[in-house]
Amino acid sequence: MARTVIADSGFLVALVRRDDEQHPWALELSARFPAPWRTCEAVLSETFFLAGAAVRHKVAETLKRGLLVSDFSLAAEQDAVLAMMDKYTDVPMSLADACLVRMTEILPDPVILSTDTDFRVYRRHSRQVVPCLLP
């Protein structure tokens, strides 16, 4: 089992929205990979927006309870993140995705929980497959 579980917005939205098509998948993964999950502020911004007003409080609650931890410093990793976004302009790569891929490069034994198939295209350390679980 991964030591560092990294949460993307698709996983988080699916987890808090019962009407999301991927809700059962997200519930199963949340049981398999118990919190706390790591993420970045760019993912939090996406998640609060995509979750919608009706369930934003559930996202906030995961933060307040320490189930979701934003501990990535874009300031410290800015050059690597921006270079990665430049490399994947054809995809295109969002800031959130670049931060998550960078997190897989700097954190031990990582896995990203996501609904975003672009993680199959991205590479960490230039050539390594990004460890992720998708529906």
Residue frames as a rotation matrix with the C-alpha (Angstrom) as fourth column:
MET 1
0.578 0.816 0.000 0.00
0.816 -0.578 0.000 0.00
0.000 0.000 -1.000 0.00
ALA 2
0.069 -0.533 0.843 1.23
0.437 -0.744 -0.506 3.51
0.897 0.403 0.182 -0.82
ARG 3
-0.365 -0.270 -0.891 2.65
0.928 -0.179 -0.326 5.52
-0.071 -0.946 0.316 2.05
THR 4
-0.752 0.084 -0.654 1.60
-0.012 -0.993 -0.113 8.84
-0.659 -0.077 0.748 0.52
VAL 5
-0.198 0.788 0.583 -1.92
0.955 0.288 -0.065 9.14
-0.219 0.544 -0.810 -0.87
ILE 6
-0.899 -0.163 -0.406 -2.45
0.054 -0.963 0.265 12.24
-0.434 0.217 0.875 -3.00
ALA 7
-0.076 0.978 0.193 -6.01
0.719 0.188 -0.669 13.40
-0.691 0.088 -0.717 -3.71
ASP 8
-0.953 -0.092 0.287 -7.06
0.285 -0.590 0.756 15.08
0.100 0.802 0.589 -6.95
SER 9
-0.709 0.703 -0.062 -10.23
-0.643 -0.680 -0.354 17.13
-0.290 -0.211 0.933 -7.37
GLY 10
-0.237 0.648 -0.724 -12.08
-0.668 0.433 0.606 14.42
0.706 0.627 0.330 -9.31
PHE 11
-0.506 -0.016 -0.863 -11.67
0.452 0.847 -0.281 11.95
0.735 -0.532 -0.421 -6.46
LEU 12
-0.950 0.084 -0.301 -12.64
0.241 -0.420 -0.875 14.54
-0.200 -0.904 0.378 -3.85
VAL 13
-0.567 0.792 -0.227 -15.72
-0.823 -0.547 0.153 15.73
-0.003 0.273 0.962 -5.75
ALA 14
-0.193 0.480 -0.856 -16.83
-0.321 0.793 0.517 12.14
0.927 0.374 0.001 -6.33
LEU 15
-0.729 -0.166 -0.664 -16.38
0.502 0.529 -0.684 11.44
0.465 -0.832 -0.303 -2.63
VAL 16
-0.887 0.330 -0.325 -18.55
0.089 -0.568 -0.818 14.33
-0.454 -0.754 0.474 -1.40
ARG 17
-0.396 0.772 -0.498 -21.23
-0.904 -0.422 0.065 14.28
-0.160 0.476 0.865 -4.12
ARG 18
-0.373 0.319 0.871 -23.51
-0.150 0.906 -0.396 11.28
-0.916 -0.278 -0.290 -3.78
ASP 19
0.704 0.710 -0.008 -24.94
-0.079 0.066 -0.995 12.00
-0.706 0.701 0.102 -7.23
ASP 20
0.056 -0.769 -0.637 -21.51
-0.951 -0.237 0.201 11.78
-0.305 0.594 -0.744 -8.88
GLU 21
0.717 0.220 -0.662 -21.13
-0.550 0.761 -0.343 8.81
0.428 0.610 0.667 -11.23
GLN 22
-0.036 -0.860 -0.508 -17.82
-0.055 0.510 -0.859 7.90
0.998 -0.003 -0.065 -9.55
HIS 23
0.204 0.172 0.964 -19.12
-0.898 -0.358 0.254 8.16
0.389 -0.918 0.082 -5.95
PRO 24
0.977 0.162 0.140 -19.04
-0.207 0.879 0.430 4.37
-0.053 -0.449 0.892 -5.30
TRP 25
0.504 -0.863 -0.039 -15.48
0.518 0.338 -0.786 4.20
0.691 0.376 0.617 -6.66
ALA 26
-0.122 -0.550 0.826 -14.40
-0.347 -0.757 -0.554 7.10
0.930 -0.354 -0.098 -4.43
LEU 27
0.575 0.393 0.718 -16.00
-0.805 0.116 0.582 5.51
0.145 -0.912 0.383 -1.37
GLU 28
0.961 -0.236 -0.145 -14.22
0.238 0.971 -0.008 2.23
0.143 -0.027 0.989 -2.06
LEU 29
0.161 -0.965 0.208 -10.85
0.438 -0.119 -0.891 3.99
0.884 0.235 0.403 -2.42
SER 30
0.064 -0.107 0.992 -11.41
-0.677 -0.735 -0.035 6.07
0.733 -0.670 -0.120 0.72
ALA 31
0.871 0.249 0.423 -11.84
-0.481 0.605 0.635 2.82
-0.098 -0.757 0.647 2.65
ARG 32
0.806 -0.592 -0.013 -8.81
0.540 0.743 -0.395 1.22
0.243 0.312 0.919 0.98
PHE 33
-0.328 -0.899 0.290 -6.60
0.685 -0.438 -0.583 4.27
0.651 0.008 0.759 1.46
PRO 34
0.495 0.622 -0.606 -7.66
0.868 -0.322 0.379 5.91
0.040 -0.713 -0.699 4.72
ALA 35
0.652 -0.185 0.735 -7.08
-0.018 -0.973 -0.229 9.60
0.758 0.136 -0.638 5.31
PRO 36
0.381 0.158 -0.911 -5.20
-0.113 -0.970 -0.216 11.79
-0.918 0.185 -0.351 5.75
TRP 37
0.464 -0.189 0.865 -4.74
0.876 0.241 -0.417 12.45
-0.130 0.952 0.278 2.07
ARG 38
-0.367 -0.669 -0.647 -2.28
0.408 -0.741 0.534 14.98
-0.836 -0.068 0.545 0.70
THR 39
0.475 0.447 0.758 -3.12
0.879 -0.208 -0.429 17.61
-0.034 0.870 -0.492 -1.90
CYS 40
-0.739 -0.673 0.023 -2.22
0.672 -0.735 0.095 21.12
-0.047 0.085 0.995 -3.03
GLU 41
-0.459 0.566 -0.685 -4.03
0.083 -0.740 -0.667 24.46
-0.885 -0.363 0.293 -2.95
ALA 42
-0.732 0.196 -0.652 -4.67
-0.677 -0.309 0.668 24.40
-0.070 0.931 0.359 -6.71
VAL 43
-0.757 0.478 -0.445 -6.61
0.276 0.852 0.446 21.15
0.592 0.215 -0.777 -6.27
LEU 44
-0.576 0.560 -0.595 -8.53
0.678 -0.080 -0.731 22.63
-0.457 -0.825 -0.334 -3.35
SER 45
-0.615 0.323 -0.720 -9.55
-0.434 -0.900 -0.034 25.58
-0.659 0.291 0.693 -5.50
GLU 46
-0.742 0.316 -0.591 -10.79
-0.488 0.350 0.800 23.24
0.460 0.882 -0.106 -8.25
THR 47
-0.757 0.417 -0.503 -12.57
0.545 0.827 -0.136 21.03
0.359 -0.377 -0.854 -5.74
PHE 48
-0.588 0.555 -0.589 -14.47
0.331 -0.499 -0.801 23.83
-0.738 -0.666 0.110 -4.02
PHE 49
-0.570 0.351 -0.743 -15.56
-0.731 -0.630 0.263 25.13
-0.375 0.693 0.616 -7.43
LEU 50
-0.666 0.240 -0.706 -16.54
-0.450 0.625 0.638 21.76
0.594 0.743 -0.309 -8.91
ALA 51
-0.904 0.305 -0.298 -18.24
0.426 0.672 -0.606 20.39
0.015 -0.675 -0.738 -5.78
GLY 52
-0.251 0.843 0.475 -20.93
0.300 -0.399 0.867 23.05
0.920 0.360 -0.153 -5.92
ALA 53
-0.410 0.114 0.905 -22.54
-0.638 -0.745 -0.195 25.13
0.652 -0.657 0.378 -3.23
ALA 54
0.599 0.801 0.012 -24.64
-0.583 0.426 0.691 22.29
0.548 -0.421 0.722 -1.84
VAL 55
0.897 -0.257 -0.359 -21.66
0.385 0.853 0.353 20.17
0.215 -0.455 0.864 -0.74
ARG 56
0.224 -0.858 0.462 -18.79
-0.132 -0.496 -0.858 22.66
0.966 0.131 -0.225 -0.30
HIS 57
0.425 -0.011 0.905 -19.22
-0.885 -0.217 0.412 22.30
0.192 -0.976 -0.102 3.44
LYS 58
0.978 -0.086 0.191 -18.23
0.040 0.972 0.229 18.61
-0.206 -0.217 0.954 3.10
VAL 59
0.445 -0.870 0.211 -14.95
0.487 0.038 -0.872 19.61
0.751 0.491 0.441 1.46
ALA 60
0.114 -0.359 0.926 -14.36
-0.575 -0.784 -0.233 22.19
0.810 -0.506 -0.296 4.20
GLU 61
0.777 0.257 0.574 -15.08
-0.626 0.403 0.667 19.54
-0.060 -0.878 0.475 6.82
THR 62
0.840 -0.532 -0.109 -12.41
0.484 0.825 -0.292 17.22
0.245 0.193 0.950 5.38
LEU 63
0.027 -0.839 0.543 -9.91
0.147 -0.534 -0.832 20.05
0.989 0.102 0.109 5.81
LYS 64
0.220 0.134 0.966 -11.05
-0.798 -0.545 0.257 20.99
0.562 -0.827 -0.013 9.32
ARG 65
0.902 0.209 0.378 -10.90
-0.398 0.740 0.542 17.37
-0.166 -0.639 0.751 10.49
GLY 66
0.011 -0.999 0.046 -7.40
-0.807 0.019 0.591 16.88
-0.591 -0.044 -0.806 9.05
LEU 67
0.457 0.217 0.862 -8.57
0.212 0.915 -0.343 14.23
-0.864 0.339 0.372 6.57
LEU 68
0.658 -0.246 0.711 -7.17
0.701 -0.144 -0.699 16.34
0.274 0.958 0.078 3.73
VAL 69
0.420 -0.632 -0.652 -3.86
0.408 -0.510 0.757 18.14
-0.811 -0.584 0.044 4.12
SER 70
0.897 -0.199 0.395 -2.55
0.285 -0.425 -0.859 20.79
0.339 0.883 -0.325 1.78
ASP 71
0.684 -0.702 -0.198 1.18
0.085 -0.194 0.977 20.83
-0.724 -0.686 -0.073 2.36
PHE 72
0.194 -0.587 0.786 2.68
0.977 0.184 -0.104 21.50
-0.083 0.788 0.610 -1.06
SER 73
0.209 -0.208 -0.955 4.62
0.199 -0.948 0.250 24.73
-0.957 -0.242 -0.157 -1.51
LEU 74
0.793 0.112 0.599 4.28
0.607 -0.060 -0.792 26.11
-0.053 0.992 -0.116 -5.01
ALA 75
0.862 -0.507 -0.022 6.79
-0.506 -0.862 0.023 28.81
-0.031 -0.009 -0.999 -4.11
ALA 76
0.124 -0.859 0.497 9.41
-0.553 0.356 0.753 26.17
-0.824 -0.368 -0.431 -3.36
GLU 77
-0.242 -0.145 0.959 8.57
0.431 0.870 0.241 24.03
-0.869 0.471 -0.148 -6.41
GLN 78
0.472 0.572 -0.671 7.64
-0.215 -0.663 -0.717 26.77
-0.855 0.482 -0.190 -8.89
ASP 79
-0.217 -0.627 -0.749 10.41
-0.898 -0.174 0.405 26.16
-0.384 0.760 -0.525 -11.44
ALA 80
-0.940 -0.142 0.309 9.75
-0.063 0.966 0.252 22.41
-0.334 0.217 -0.917 -11.65
VAL 81
-0.135 0.978 0.160 5.96
0.469 0.205 -0.859 22.90
-0.873 -0.041 -0.486 -11.86
LEU 82
0.440 0.295 -0.848 6.17
-0.458 -0.739 -0.495 25.55
-0.773 0.606 -0.190 -14.58
ALA 83
-0.559 -0.701 -0.442 8.66
-0.775 0.253 0.580 23.49
-0.295 0.667 -0.684 -16.59
MET 84
-0.782 0.339 0.522 6.29
0.310 0.940 -0.146 20.53
-0.540 0.047 -0.840 -16.43
MET 85
0.278 0.931 -0.235 3.38
0.235 -0.303 -0.923 22.67
-0.931 0.202 -0.304 -17.64
ASP 86
0.108 -0.343 -0.933 5.55
-0.835 -0.541 0.103 23.85
-0.540 0.768 -0.345 -20.55
LYS 87
-0.856 -0.500 0.134 6.39
-0.382 0.785 0.487 20.24
-0.349 0.365 -0.863 -21.41
TYR 88
-0.667 0.667 0.332 2.71
0.664 0.734 -0.141 19.25
-0.338 0.126 -0.933 -21.60
THR 89
-0.658 0.418 -0.626 1.22
-0.401 -0.899 -0.179 22.27
-0.637 0.133 0.759 -23.38
ASP 90
-0.756 0.354 -0.550 -0.32
-0.477 0.276 0.834 19.91
0.447 0.894 -0.040 -25.94
VAL 91
-0.804 0.465 -0.370 -2.44
0.574 0.771 -0.277 18.12
0.156 -0.435 -0.887 -23.27
PRO 92
-0.032 -0.740 0.671 -2.71
-0.271 -0.640 -0.719 20.91
0.962 -0.205 -0.180 -21.75
MET 93
-0.263 -0.173 -0.949 -1.56
0.780 0.540 -0.315 20.41
0.567 -0.824 -0.007 -18.17
SER 94
0.680 0.555 0.479 -3.30
0.119 -0.728 0.675 22.43
0.723 -0.402 -0.562 -15.46
LEU 95
-0.137 -0.689 0.711 -1.48
-0.709 -0.433 -0.556 23.98
0.692 -0.580 -0.430 -12.54
ALA 96
0.435 0.377 0.818 -3.22
-0.867 0.422 0.266 21.50
-0.244 -0.825 0.510 -10.23
ASP 97
0.996 -0.060 -0.062 -2.08
0.034 0.935 -0.353 18.50
0.079 0.349 0.934 -12.28
ALA 98
0.303 -0.948 0.098 1.49
-0.053 -0.119 -0.992 19.79
0.952 0.295 -0.086 -12.45
CYS 99
-0.058 -0.280 0.958 1.57
-0.940 -0.307 -0.147 20.26
0.336 -0.909 -0.246 -8.69
LEU 100
0.724 0.398 0.564 0.28
-0.590 0.780 0.207 16.72
-0.358 -0.483 0.799 -8.12
VAL 101
0.850 -0.491 -0.192 2.82
0.216 0.657 -0.723 15.18
0.481 0.573 0.664 -10.49
ARG 102
-0.009 -0.880 0.476 5.54
-0.407 -0.431 -0.805 17.15
0.913 -0.201 -0.354 -8.73
MET 103
0.281 0.177 0.943 4.27
-0.959 0.102 0.266 15.84
-0.050 -0.979 0.198 -5.40
THR 104
0.993 0.081 0.088 4.79
-0.075 0.995 -0.070 12.30
-0.093 0.063 0.994 -6.72
GLU 105
0.475 -0.880 0.010 8.39
0.153 0.071 -0.986 13.24
0.867 0.470 0.169 -7.44
ILE 106
-0.323 -0.668 0.671 9.18
-0.461 -0.508 -0.728 14.57
0.827 -0.544 -0.144 -3.97
LEU 107
0.172 0.443 0.880 7.04
-0.982 0.151 0.116 12.45
-0.082 -0.884 0.461 -1.62
PRO 108
-0.783 -0.568 0.253 7.78
-0.566 0.820 0.087 8.82
-0.257 -0.075 -0.963 -0.66
ASP 109
-0.914 0.338 0.225 5.86
0.370 0.921 0.121 5.94
-0.166 0.193 -0.967 -2.25
PRO 110
-0.642 0.661 -0.389 3.06
-0.487 -0.743 -0.459 8.07
-0.592 -0.105 0.799 -3.74
VAL 111
-0.673 0.532 0.513 -0.21
0.739 0.509 0.441 7.29
-0.027 0.676 -0.736 -5.45
ILE 112
-0.883 0.443 -0.153 -2.68
-0.451 -0.892 0.015 9.81
-0.130 0.083 0.988 -6.88
LEU 113
-0.440 0.853 0.280 -6.42
0.695 0.521 -0.496 9.15
-0.569 -0.024 -0.822 -6.58
SER 114
-0.646 0.118 -0.754 -8.02
-0.412 -0.886 0.214 10.80
-0.643 0.449 0.621 -9.60
THR 115
0.367 0.762 0.534 -10.66
0.332 0.429 -0.840 10.60
-0.869 0.485 -0.095 -12.31
ASP 116
0.628 -0.194 -0.754 -8.39
-0.612 -0.722 -0.324 12.45
-0.481 0.664 -0.572 -14.75
THR 117
0.838 -0.258 0.481 -6.98
0.416 0.872 -0.258 10.15
-0.353 0.416 0.838 -17.44
ASP 118
0.778 -0.610 0.151 -4.31
-0.324 -0.595 -0.735 12.74
0.539 0.523 -0.661 -18.32
PHE 119
0.421 -0.643 0.639 -2.27
-0.806 0.058 0.589 11.23
-0.416 -0.763 -0.494 -15.49
ARG 120
0.656 -0.186 0.732 -1.71
0.334 0.940 -0.060 8.27
-0.677 0.284 0.679 -17.84
VAL 121
0.804 -0.339 0.490 0.04
0.401 -0.301 -0.865 10.65
0.440 0.892 -0.106 -20.25
TYR 122
0.693 -0.531 0.488 2.15
-0.652 -0.751 0.108 12.60
0.309 -0.393 -0.866 -17.75
ARG 123
0.440 -0.645 -0.625 5.53
0.499 0.754 -0.428 11.32
0.747 -0.124 0.653 -16.61
ARG 124
0.972 -0.222 0.072 7.34
-0.173 -0.478 0.861 11.93
-0.156 -0.850 -0.503 -13.34
HIS 125
0.165 -0.985 0.048 11.08
-0.159 0.021 0.987 12.46
-0.973 -0.170 -0.154 -13.40
SER 126
-0.305 -0.214 -0.928 10.63
-0.846 -0.387 0.367 12.80
-0.438 0.897 -0.063 -17.19
ARG 127
-0.528 -0.026 -0.849 10.11
-0.674 0.620 0.401 9.10
0.516 0.784 -0.345 -17.96
GLN 128
-0.990 0.123 -0.074 8.41
0.142 0.787 -0.601 7.30
-0.016 -0.605 -0.796 -15.07
VAL 129
-0.264 0.964 0.015 4.71
0.395 0.094 0.914 6.49
0.880 0.247 -0.405 -15.10
VAL 130
-0.572 0.196 0.796 2.76
-0.681 -0.655 -0.328 8.55
0.457 -0.730 0.508 -12.57
PRO 131
-0.891 0.274 -0.361 1.37
0.394 0.862 -0.318 6.16
0.224 -0.426 -0.877 -9.94
CYS 132
-0.681 0.724 0.109 -2.38
-0.730 -0.659 -0.181 6.73
-0.059 -0.203 0.977 -9.93
LEU 133
-0.763 0.578 0.290 -5.66
0.512 0.814 -0.274 4.95
-0.394 -0.061 -0.917 -9.45
LEU 134
-0.776 0.535 -0.334 -8.46
-0.630 -0.667 0.398 5.81
-0.010 0.520 0.854 -11.84
PRO 135
0.040 0.864 0.502 -12.03
-0.585 0.428 -0.690 4.48
-0.810 -0.265 0.522 -12.11
